[in-house]
Amino acid sequence: MLGRWPKAFFAVVFAISCFTLAQVAQAQNTRPIFLTGKLLGVSPIFQDLPLVRSPFHGIMPEDNPHPVPFGLNPRAPFDPALQREVGPLVSTTPGKNVLGLGIGFPGYSVCCVPPDTNASVGTTQVVETVNLDYEIFTKSTGAAVGSSHSLASLFSGTSGNCATGFMSDPVVKFDNADGRWVITFLAATSNPGAPLGVSKPFLQCFAVSKTSDATGSYFLYAFDVSSLGGVDTALNDYPKLGVWPDAYYESFDEFDAKTTAYDGNSPCAFQSSVMITGGAHPGSVCFLPIGTEFALLPSDLDGPTPPASGTPDFYVGSPDGSSHFNIWKFHVDFVTPSLSTFTGPTTLTTSPYSFACGGGVCIKQPSPGELLDSLGNRLMFRAAYRNFTGTGAHEVIVVSQSVVAGSSTGIRWYEIRGLSTTPTIFQQGTWAPDSKFRWMPSIGMDKVGDIALGYSVSSTTTDPSVRYTGRVPGDAKGKMESEKTIVKGTGVQEASGHRWGDYSSMAIDPSNDCTFWYAQEYIKTSATAWSTRLASFAFTTCH
């Protein structure tokens, strides 16, 4: 929703690597907060959902009460990880490449700016969510299953903000271990007279499918998280979801809806074992906001091998804009919630970098396109986790962010290992093969260790387009192969508050653990409205 840092927060963020012992102790010893969710009902199957629009449809820029710096692109110190040279064309085989939700998609009425593009892959289907709809695609053909449906229609027949309130920031994930689809989004009461345009109750809504078929019915849940900011008016902005064996883990940027002050980032664990069976009252264990963190990413399990029993979920922290970010560990205990812990941080030192656009707006388009928001002040969804066994066994997380690359921007990516012992950066690189602007990335890894990195690309002569690159384990450390284009944009964004994103997604097909699906926005026709693209590909080395 907001996707922004308050101005006063910058002084704190740039000191992120200077945690005092008192701050660390406070984070480690904060008492967990136990919340109880409520089963709202069970949805109709997809073909029987009513064709109703979510509230506030139409072109509506999301609230932005705290604008980040505009037009800044500071030159970073020398970046030892910068990759200007290009190698062979990325060694992948293309799969499907289809139009996703947005302008041009049959039956879709564009809601909001930005779209918050996200997709996940199941056994036979791909599901995409945007503000404020979702659609199901047949994986084998790429064909859509009927018309798209709003999130409001999914919750039709229930009462409260999940069905009729202000909704934003949807995320969809396929829980491979349990064979369930999970769709989650924030919901609040629309209040145009309030500083943020919304008021309590602030809910986190969940739809958990009854089976692995995304067209079937969903158990519908709501959790009231209004009190997580230490007050009862905390807006759970920019939620990010990770599926883990013992819970659905999320993080929320907490803004006080009365004062618009930023309170910090709150981590929460939701009791997935109850939600997949339709239990009436699943639990949630949360912690009060950490004021020095923003847009934490919970680790999200890929592949068939779970971490060792009892392994905590790893939360990757916000970067400090120079050479650090943190890792935290969340252990949840739903039997005795008071035994739950959120510990850390472990601070990782990176190659020097600077936030793309100073964390704000500077991405160029051809005229008459406006400058676009980089969201360079955070690591981007997802924190993709994988557990390799056998010879050379190791745990790994890959993450990415947008950074300064000379006079433009590029993608800094990281592979982190040693998560359960001593987390370290195994390799990193800054992908910027030319002077075009690259930003809004998402990253993933397949079962043999190939890495795929998708992103937007633009310049004064290039309409915003969708591309990807990648690498295989035999490539030199920190290096990507040459990129491929998924779709060339044929228009520019105008007069949309400079918003772009606020995220994209790189997902992995659980059926073969090789095929990537990337979802990202682009512009078909110069206007204020967007389209999205869904594309699949696999490395030739993965079988």
N, C-alpha and C positions, 0 to 999 in steps of 0.2 A: 504493500500500500504506500507507505511513506517513502521507504527506500532511501532515507536521507539521514545524515547526522546533523544534530543541532550545532550551531556555530560554536557554542561553548564547549562542545565535546572534543573539538580538535586538539585543544591543549592537553586533554587527558590522553587521547589516542596516541599522540606522538611521543608520549612518555610511557607507552605500553610495556617496553622492555625494562622499565625501571621499577618493577614491582617491589614494594617494601615487604618486609617479613610480616608486618601487621596485615597488609592486604592479602597476602597468601594465606595466612592463618584464618582470616575472616572467611575467605572462599572455602577453605577446607572444613571449617567447623560450623558453617551456617546450618541451622537446623532445617531438615527437609520439611516441605509443606505437603500434606496429603490432601488430595482433592478427589471427589467422587463424581464420576460421570453419570449420565442418564441415557438410557435407551429411549429414543424418541419414537421408534417404530421400525417398520420394514418397508422398503420402497417397492413399488411395482416393478415388473421386469421392464427392460428398456423399451420394447415395442408398445408398452401400455402407459408409458409416462405421459402426463399431460404436456402439451406444447405451450408452456408458459415461459415468459421471459423473467430472468432474475431482475430484482429491483435495480433502478438506476441504469438501465440499458440506454444506449445512445453514446455518442462521443463525449466522454467525460474524463478529463485528465484527473489522475489520482491526486489527493491532497499533497501539498508540498510546502508546509509551513516553515521549513528550515532549509532554504536553498544552499547547496554546496557551492564552492567557488566556480565562477563562470569564466570560460575562455582562458584557463590557465593550462600551460603545458610546460612545467619547469624542466629544464635539462638535468637529467640525473647525473650523478658521478659515473665514471667509467663502469660499465656493467660487464664483469668478466663472463657472465652467462649469455651475453647477447650473441645470437646466431644470425649473421648476415648472409653467409654462404648457403647455397642450396645444393642438395644432393639429388639422387634419382627421384623420379615421381613416386609418391607414396605407394607402397606395394599392396594395394587393396583392389578387390573386385567389387564393383557396384552392385547394389540390389534394387530395392524399390526407391522411388523418388516421386512423392505425391504431394498435392496441395493439402495443407492442413487447415485448421480453423482460421477464419478471418475473411477479409474481402475476397470474393470469388468463390467461397465455399457455399454450396447450396444450402439455403435456409438459415445461414448464420447472420445475425445482426450484431455488428461490432459494438462492444460495450465500452471499453475503457482503454486508456493509454497510461502505462504500457500494457501489453498483453499478458505478461507473466507466463511465457511459453514453457510447457513442460510435457513430457511424454514418458511412458514406461512400456515395457514389453513383457507379455506373458507367454503361456504355452502356445496359444494359437492366435492371439490378438495383440494389438497395440492400442493403448488408450492415451488420448491427448487431452490436457486441460488448458484452458486460457481463462482470462476474465471475460465472462463468467459462465462458460459452457464446458461441456466435455463431449468427446466423440470417440467411437470405437471403430477401429479399422481391422480388417482381416489381414493377418500377418502374411499369408501366402500370396495374396494378390495386391494388397495395399488399398483395396476398396473399402469405402466407408459403409458402415452398417446403418442404413437409414439416415434421417436428419439428425443434426446435433441436438442436444438437450441442455437446458440450463441447469446450474447447480440447484436453483430453486425448485425445478421440476423433480429433481432427485429426492428432495426433502418434502415434496408436496404431501399434504395430508398430515403433516406435523405442525406444531405451533412454535413460535419463537423466531429468533433472529436467523437461525440456520435456513428457514424457509422464506422469511419475509423481510429480513433486515439488510443492512449494508454488508456486502460480501466482497472478499478480495483475497489475493495471494493463494490461489489453489495449487496444490501439489498432488500428483498421482504417483503411486509406487505399486509394483507387483511384489507381494510377499511370496517369494519362491518356495520357501520352506513349508509354508502353510497353504500355498495355492490360493491366495486371496488377493483381491484388488483393494487398495486403500486410497481413498480420496479425502483430502483434508483441506480446510480453508478457514480463515477467520471470519467472524460475523459480529456485527455490532448494531446498535440502534442508530438509525439515521437521525442526526440532529444538526441541521444547518446553522443553528445559533451557537453551537459549541465551537471552541477553538480549532478542533480537528474535524469538525463536521459530524462527529459521532459521539455517542455516550454509552454507558454501561446498560445492560450486561455485555461484557466482551467474552465471546465464546470461541472455542476451537471446535469445529464441527468435523465429524468423521463419518464416512460411508465405507463400510467394510463388506465386501461381497460375500455371499453365502457359499459360493463355489469359485472355481477358477474361471468361470464363464462371466465375462464383464457385462454381458447383456442380461444377466439374471438379477435377482433381488439383492438388496444391500441392507445390512443392519445399520441403523442411523443413530448416531450418538452426538451429544453435546457436553462439553466441559466448560464450566464457568471459570475463567482464569483472570477475572477482573482484579483480583487482589495480589497478583504476582509482583507488582511494582512496589510493594510495601504499603500501597494505598488501594482503595477499592475502585480506582478509576484508571487502571493501567491497560492501555491498548496493546494487544499482542501482535505487533506489526512484524512483517517479513518472516513468517514462520518457515522453517526448513526442516524436512523430515528425513530420518534415517531408519531403515528397517534392520532390526537386530534380533537375535534369537529369543531374548527374554522380554522385549518391549518394542513399541514404536517410540523412537526418541525424536524430540523436536527442540527447537530453540526459538525464542521470541525476543525481538527488540522492543523493550517496554517504554512507551511514551505515556506520560501523565496527560490524560485527555482534558484535564482542567487547565493545566499550565503549559502544555506542550513540551515540558522538560523531559530530557532523556534520562531514564533511570538505570539503564544497563540491559544486559542480555540475560534472560532467564532460560535455563535448561529444564526440560520436563521429560518424564518417561510415562507412557500410557500403556495400560495393561492389555496387551494384544491377546493374551490367552483367553480373556473373558470376551473381548470384542469379536473374535472370530466365531464364537459359539452363540452369540446373541444374548449374552448375559445382561442382566438388568442394570447393574451398577459397577462398571469397571473402575478401577482406581487409577490415580495419577500421582506421581511423586515429582515435585518441582522444587527448585531452589530460588531464593530471592536473586534479583539481578546483580550481575557483576558489572560494575560501572566502567571498568577498564576494557570490556569486551563488547564487540559489535558484530552481528551477523555470524555467530558461531555456527559451524557446520558439524552435525552429528555424523559419525561414520555410518555408511550404508553398505550392507553386505552384498557382494556379488559372488557368484560361483556356488558350487554345491557343498563346499567345505566350510562349516561354521568355525568361528574361533573356539578355542578350548572352553569347556564349561566354566562359567563364572567370569569370563573375560568381560571387563567393563566396555561400554561404548566410549569411543574416543571422540572428543569434541575438538575440532581444529579451530583455533582462535583467529581473531582479526589481525592482519599484518600491521606493523607500526609505521610503514611508509619509508623505511630505510633498510633494515636488515634483520628483522625478527618477526616471528609469530609464535603463538603458544599452543600446546596440546594439554587438554584436561581429560580426566577419566571419570565416567559416571557409572557407579554401581547402584542398581536399584534393588530394593527388597520390598516386595508388595505384601509379604506376610507380616514383617515388622518394619514398617516404613521408616521408623526412626534410625534404623541401621543403614539406610541408604546414604551414599556419600558422593560428593562431587569434589574431586581432589586435583591439585595442581597449582600453578601450571609448570610444565616443562617448556622452557623457552628454546626454540630452535633458531640458530643464526644462519641467515641466508646470504647469498651474494648481494651486494648493494643494488638497490633499485629505488625508484620513486613512483608514487601512485600515478597512474595515467590521469592526465588533466588535473593534477593536484587533488585527485579524488572527485573531481566535478565534471564540468561540461566543456568539451573542446573538440569532439569528434567531428570532422568535416565531411560534408556532402557536396555534390554539385549544386550550383545555384538553381532554384531558390531555396534549397534545403536549409533548415536551421542547424546550428551546432547541436550535437547529441551528447547525452549523459554517458560517461564512461563507467560508472560504478566502480572506479578503480580503487576505492578505499576498502575493499573487502575481498576475501577469497570467494570464489563463485561456486554455486551448487553444481556437482555434488562432491562430498568427500568419499570417493569410491574406495571401499575396502575389499581386500582379497586375501585369502589364507592359502598359501602354497605349501603342500606337504611333500614328503619324500626327500630325495637328494636336493640339497640346497634349500630346505624348507625355510620359509619366512612369511611374515605378515607384511602387508603393504597398503598404504593409502596414497592415492594420487589426487592432487588439487591444483587449481590454477587461479590466476588473477590477471588484471590488465595493468601494465606498467608503461613508463616512459621509454621510448625507443628513438633516440635522436630528436627529430622535430615532430614525430608522430607517436603512435602507441603500438605496443606489441603484447604478446601473451607470455607471462612468466608461469612456468609449470614446475611442479615438484613431485618427486617420488620419495615417500617417507617409509623407512623400515625400522625394525627394532621396537615396535609399538608397545609390546608387553614387558620389555626390559628397559632399554635406553633408546628412546626415539631419536633417529638421526635422519638427515637428508641424504639419501643415497645418491640422487642425481637431481639436477635442475637445469633449466635452460630458459632463454627468452627468445621466443619465436617472432622475428621481425625481419623477413627476408628482403623487404623493400620499404619505401617511405609511406606506404598506405597505412591507414589506421586499422588495427586489429584489436577487437575488444569483445566483451560479453561471452567468455569462453565456458565450456564444460568439457570435462575430461573423463576417460574411463580406461580400463585395462581388461584384456581378454585372458583366457585360461592359460595361454603360453607366455604371457608377459608383454604382448604387443600393446602399445598405448595409442589411443585415438584422441585427438583434440579438435573440437569444433568451435566456431566463432563467427562473428560478423566482421566484414571488411568493407571499408569505404574510403573515399578521398574526394578531392574536388573534381575528379574526372571519372570516378567510379561510384555508381549508385550502390547503396547498402546491399550487400550480397552475402551469401552463406557459403563458407568454405570449411575445409578440414585438412589436417595434416596428421602425421603419426610417425611411429618408429617401431622397430623390432628389437629384441634384446641384443642382437648382434651389431647394431649401430653404435657408433661412438657415443659415450656418455654425454648427456645434455644436448644431443642433436636430434632434430626432426628431419624427415624426408620432405620433398617438395609437395606443396599443397594441391588439392583438387577442389574444383568448384561444384557445389551442390545445386545452386541456382543463382543466376545473375539477376540482381534487382533491376527493375525497369521503371523506377520512380524514386522520389525522395520524400522524406517526411517534412511537413511544414506545420508550424503553429500548433504544436502538441506539447508545449511546455518542456521541450528538449528531452522528453522521456524516451528511453529505449530499453527493452528487456522486460522486466527487471532481472530475468534469468533465462537461461536456455537449459537443455538437458542432453547428456550423452548417456544412453542406456545400453545394456548388454542383454542379448537374447538368452534366457536361461535354458532353452531347448538344446542349443549347441555350444553355448558359452563362447561363441566366436563372433557372432554378427552384432555389430553396433547399429543403433538407431539414434539419429540426431534430430532434435527439434529446435527450430530457431525462427525468428521473425525476419521479414523483409518487406519491401514495398513494391507492389505491382504497378500502381499508378500514383503519380505525385498527388498527395493529399494528406489528410490527417489520419487516415485509416491504414491498417496494416494487414498483411497476410502472414501465414506461417508455412513452413515446409517440413515434411517428414522424409528422411532419407536413411537407407540402410546400406551397409558395406561391411566387408570382412577382409582381414589380411590373408594373403595367399598362404602364409606360413601357419595358419590356424586351421586345424582339421578336427 
